[in-house]
Amino acid sequence: MKVTLIANTTWYIYNFRENLIKSLLENNYIVTVIAPSDKYTVKLENLGVKLTNINIDSKSKNILKEIQLIFNFYKLLKKENTDIILNFTAKPNIYATIVAYILNISIINNIAGLGIGFVKNNFTSLVLKKLYKFSQKKADILFFQNNIDQDLFIQKRIISKNKALLLPGSGVDLIKFKQSPLPNLHGEKFTFLLVARMLYSKGVEDLIKASSMLYNSGIKNFRIQLLGMCDSSNIDSIPMIVMTKWSKLEFVDYLGVSDNVYEHIKKSHCVILPTYYREGTPKSLLEALSVGRPIITTNMPGCKDTVLENKNGYLVRPNAPENLAQTMKIMINSDVKVLENMCKESRKLAENRFDETIIINTYINTIKKIQNDK
């Protein structure tokens, strides 16, 4: 049986679905990936996967480009002659689903959050919702990463309840992100780490404002580290000139991008994500749980599932720098034993709820069920 994974970047497939691919190969499926080629293409090919390049501009709203993308999906999927498609990210979820339905190919979609488009109320948001409603009815199964997104799709009658399955995010590799002791705080600054694309909607500016409040109030025994890409093609992205300005602040370190997120989490004391973006369940928070780090994040869908209030971290309001500053202060002033207990609770939560093998087994079992039903 031939399984094809589609996403808007090869980076996403490699970093989020590597172990799923390995499991599919171990179960004797032929695996193909359709995504834009990048430096991760070779890494996927080394796993034993066939890569097919497609140009996907995830931010484009040009109707001619979108029609061309649908046509390209049609050509590629007809040529691939695949049995089942696993779609990830928005445009594959929408366009590849429509094409797969026309070609009578089974479809499993993964709704990994709804992004900024579902937060705003504008024409683009309206079109996006219409496209989801039209396309998702044609999928065999939709996996959701949090119950709020799942309930929304059912209530809006975008899909029927029997097509929806809830997953614990994208899961985390408990071995790769092994538990690590909290770094020594004696004589060291308390380190908050944010791992995300450098977008305003991820709350990066709110974190800068909150940190400035703390610093200006005389609390200076901390630093914030920002790890992630500045994408000039994204209208929501923080410009590099702004990032350079922030980096000159005594308490800010911009680390750029890294393929070794584990080492950065390991060196931190708390992972923080003050997002107001409609997340699925953020991968960076799941990785932080697995390493055993306290978390501060917002009470947004998906994010709030990673925090047991006062046990492994704290929830704050989105777009509320003052609330964020107060919570960061609590974390900085916490006794080491309290922090170490939070670390243990985070790891326990990762093991009990977010183990990646849960997601992989669900995918394999669902694929087998669809295969048997045909």
C-alpha positions in Angstrom: 0.0 0.0 0.0 1.3 3.4 -1.0 1.0 6.3 1.6 1.7 9.9 0.6 2.4 12.7 3.1 1.9 16.3 2.0 2.9 19.5 3.8 3.9 23.1 3.0 7.6 22.4 4.0 9.9 19.4 4.0 11.2 20.8 7.3 7.8 20.2 8.8 7.7 16.6 7.6 11.2 15.8 8.9 10.9 17.5 12.2 7.3 16.6 13.1 6.7 13.3 11.3 10.1 11.5 11.0 9.1 8.7 13.5 5.7 8.2 11.8 7.5 7.7 8.5 9.8 5.2 10.1 6.8 3.3 11.5 5.1 3.3 8.1 8.2 1.8 6.5 8.5 -0.8 9.2 4.9 -1.8 8.4 5.8 -2.3 4.8 4.1 0.8 3.4 5.6 2.6 0.4 6.1 6.2 1.5 6.1 9.3 -0.7 6.4 12.9 0.5 5.1 15.8 -1.6 6.5 19.1 -0.3 8.8 22.0 -1.4 12.4 20.8 -1.6 14.8 22.2 1.0 17.9 21.0 3.0 15.7 18.4 4.7 14.9 16.6 1.5 18.1 14.6 1.6 17.4 13.6 5.3 14.0 12.2 4.3 15.4 10.4 1.3 18.0 8.8 3.6 15.0 7.3 5.5 13.9 5.5 2.4 11.2 8.0 1.2 10.6 9.2 -2.3 10.4 13.0 -2.5 8.4 14.9 -5.0 8.9 18.7 -5.2 5.9 21.1 -5.3 5.9 24.9 -5.0 3.6 25.9 -2.2 3.5 29.6 -1.1 1.7 29.3 2.2 1.1 33.0 2.4 -0.2 33.6 -1.1 -3.7 34.9 -1.7 -3.3 35.2 -5.4 -6.2 33.4 -7.0 -4.2 32.4 -10.1 -1.4 30.9 -7.9 -4.0 29.0 -5.9 -5.6 27.5 -9.0 -2.2 26.6 -10.3 -1.4 24.9 -7.0 -4.6 22.8 -7.2 -3.7 21.8 -10.8 -0.2 20.8 -9.7 -1.7 18.7 -6.9 -3.9 17.0 -9.5 -1.0 16.2 -11.9 1.2 14.9 -9.1 -1.4 12.8 -7.3 -2.7 11.2 -10.5 0.9 10.3 -11.4 1.8 9.0 -8.0 -1.2 6.6 -8.0 -1.2 6.6 -4.2 -3.7 4.7 -1.9 -4.0 7.1 1.0 -2.9 10.7 1.6 -1.9 12.2 5.0 -2.3 15.9 4.8 -0.6 18.4 7.1 -0.7 22.2 7.2 -3.5 24.4 5.8 -3.2 24.4 2.0 -2.6 20.7 1.6 -5.5 20.1 4.0 -7.7 22.1 1.7 -6.5 21.8 -1.9 -5.0 18.3 -1.8 -8.2 17.0 -0.2 -10.3 18.3 -3.0 -8.0 16.8 -5.6 -7.8 13.4 -3.7 -11.6 13.2 -3.5 -11.8 13.7 -7.3 -9.2 11.0 -7.8 -11.0 8.7 -5.3 -8.0 8.6 -2.9 -8.5 8.0 0.8 -7.7 11.1 2.9 -6.6 11.7 6.5 -6.1 15.3 7.5 -4.4 16.8 10.5 -5.7 20.1 11.8 -2.7 21.4 13.7 -4.3 24.6 14.9 -6.2 27.2 12.9 -3.7 30.0 12.9 -4.2 33.7 12.9 -6.9 33.4 10.2 -9.4 32.0 12.7 -8.6 34.7 15.3 -9.4 37.7 13.0 -12.8 38.5 11.5 -12.1 39.7 8.0 -12.6 38.7 4.4 -9.6 36.4 4.3 -10.9 34.6 7.4 -14.3 34.2 5.9 -12.9 32.7 2.7 -10.7 30.3 4.8 -13.7 29.1 6.8 -15.7 28.5 3.6 -12.8 26.6 2.0 -12.4 24.4 5.1 -16.2 23.7 5.1 -16.2 22.7 1.5 -13.1 20.6 1.5 -13.1 18.8 4.9 -16.4 17.0 4.2 -14.5 15.1 1.6 -11.9 13.7 4.0 -12.2 10.2 5.5 -10.8 11.2 8.9 -9.8 14.5 10.5 -7.3 14.4 13.4 -7.4 17.4 15.8 -4.8 18.5 18.2 -7.1 20.0 20.7 -10.8 19.6 21.6 -11.7 23.2 21.0 -10.8 23.1 17.3 -12.6 19.7 17.1 -15.8 21.0 18.7 -15.7 24.1 16.5 -15.6 22.1 13.3 -18.4 19.9 14.5 -20.6 22.8 15.8 -20.1 24.7 12.5 -21.0 21.5 10.6 -17.7 21.6 8.8 -17.5 17.8 9.5 -19.6 15.1 11.1 -18.7 13.9 14.6 -17.9 10.3 13.3 -15.1 11.7 11.1 -13.3 13.5 14.0 -10.5 12.0 16.2 -8.7 13.8 18.9 -4.9 13.4 19.2 -2.6 14.7 22.0 -0.9 17.3 19.7 1.8 15.9 17.4 3.3 14.1 20.3 6.9 14.2 21.5 9.8 11.7 21.2 10.4 10.9 24.9 13.8 9.3 24.1 15.2 12.1 21.9 13.9 14.8 24.3 15.1 12.9 27.4 14.6 14.4 30.9 17.4 16.6 32.0 18.2 18.2 35.4 17.5 21.8 35.9 20.6 23.9 35.4 22.3 25.3 38.5 20.8 28.6 39.5 23.7 29.6 41.8 25.2 32.8 40.4 23.4 32.2 37.1 20.6 34.3 35.5 17.2 32.6 35.3 16.8 31.7 31.6 13.4 31.9 29.8 13.4 30.2 26.4 10.9 30.9 23.6 11.0 28.5 20.7 8.8 29.5 17.8 8.7 31.4 14.5 9.4 35.0 15.3 5.8 36.2 14.7 4.0 38.9 16.6 1.1 36.5 17.0 3.4 34.1 18.9 3.6 36.8 21.6 7.3 37.7 21.1 6.7 41.4 21.4 4.6 40.8 24.5 7.5 38.9 26.0 9.9 41.8 25.3 7.4 44.3 26.9 7.0 42.0 30.0 10.7 41.5 30.4 11.3 45.3 30.1 8.8 45.9 32.9 10.7 43.4 35.1 14.1 44.8 34.2 13.0 48.4 34.8 11.5 47.5 38.2 14.9 46.3 39.3 14.7 42.6 38.6 17.8 41.8 36.6 18.7 38.3 37.4 17.1 36.8 34.3 17.4 36.6 30.5 15.1 35.6 27.7 16.4 33.6 24.7 14.5 33.6 21.4 15.0 30.6 19.1 13.3 30.6 15.7 13.2 32.0 12.2 12.5 35.5 11.1 10.6 35.1 7.9 10.5 38.3 5.8 7.8 36.8 3.5 5.3 36.6 6.4 3.4 39.8 7.1 3.1 38.8 10.8 6.9 38.2 11.1 9.0 40.5 13.2 11.4 42.4 10.9 15.1 41.6 11.4 15.8 45.3 12.1 13.4 45.0 15.1 15.0 41.8 16.2 18.5 43.4 16.0 17.2 46.3 18.1 15.8 44.0 20.8 19.0 41.9 20.8 20.8 45.0 22.1 18.8 44.9 25.3 20.8 43.4 28.2 18.3 40.7 28.9 17.6 39.5 25.3 19.5 36.9 23.3 18.3 36.1 19.8 19.7 32.6 18.9 18.5 32.4 15.3 17.6 28.9 14.2 18.9 25.5 15.3 18.4 21.8 14.5 19.3 20.9 18.1 16.4 22.4 20.1 17.0 19.8 22.8 20.3 21.4 23.9 18.7 24.8 24.2 15.8 23.5 26.3 18.2 21.6 28.5 20.1 24.9 29.3 16.9 26.8 30.1 15.0 27.1 33.4 11.6 27.7 31.9 10.0 27.5 28.4 7.7 30.4 27.6 5.2 31.0 24.8 2.8 33.9 25.3 1.0 33.3 22.0 -2.4 34.5 20.8 -2.1 32.4 17.6 -4.6 29.6 17.2 -2.2 26.8 18.0 -2.8 23.0 17.7 -0.7 21.9 20.6 2.7 23.7 20.2 5.6 21.2 19.6 8.0 23.4 21.6 5.9 23.1 24.7 5.6 19.3 24.3 9.4 19.1 24.0 9.8 21.3 27.0 7.5 18.9 29.0 9.6 15.9 27.9 12.9 17.5 28.9 11.2 18.4 32.2 10.9 22.2 32.3 8.3 24.5 33.8 6.1 26.3 31.3 4.5 29.7 31.0 2.0 30.0 28.2 -1.4 31.5 27.4 -4.9 30.0 28.0 -5.3 29.6 24.3 -6.6 26.3 22.7 -3.9 23.6 22.7 -1.5 25.7 24.8 -3.5 25.3 28.0 -3.5 21.5 27.7 0.3 21.6 28.5 -0.1 23.2 31.9 -1.4 21.9 35.2 -1.8 25.2 36.9 0.7 25.7 39.8 2.0 22.2 39.3 4.2 22.3 36.2 3.7 26.0 35.2 1.3 28.9 34.8 -1.2 30.1 32.3 -1.5 33.8 31.4 -3.9 35.9 29.4 -3.0 36.5 25.7 -2.0 40.1 24.8 -1.4 40.9 28.5 2.3 41.9 29.1 1.5 43.0 32.7 0.1 39.6 33.6 3.0 37.9 31.9 5.5 40.0 33.8 3.9 39.2 37.1 4.0 35.5 36.3 7.6 35.6 35.2 8.4 37.2 38.5 6.7 34.4 40.4 8.8 31.9 38.4 12.1 33.8 39.0 11.5 34.0 42.7 10.4 30.3 43.1 12.4 28.1 45.4 14.7 25.6 43.7 12.7 22.7 45.2 9.4 24.1 43.8 11.0 24.4 40.4 12.4 20.9 40.5 8.9 19.6 41.4 7.5 21.4 38.4 10.2 19.8 36.3 9.0 16.3 37.5 5.4 17.2 36.8 6.2 18.3 33.3 7.9 15.1 32.5 5.1 13.0 34.0 2.6 14.9 31.9 4.7 14.2 28.7 4.8 10.5 29.5 1.2 10.1 30.4 -0.5 12.3 27.8 1.9 13.3 24.9 4.0 10.3 24.1 4.5 10.3 20.3 3.9 6.5 20.1 0.2 7.3 20.9 -0.1 9.4 17.7 1.9 7.0 15.5 -0.2 4.0 16.6 -3.4 5.9 16.0 -2.2 6.7 12.4 -1.2 3.1 11.7 -4.5 1.7 13.1 -6.6 4.3 11.2 -4.8 3.5 7.9 -5.3 -0.2 8.4 -9.0 0.4 9.1 -9.5 2.4 5.9 -7.5 -0.2 4.0 -9.7 -3.0 5.4 -13.0 -1.1 4.7 -12.2 -0.6 1.0 
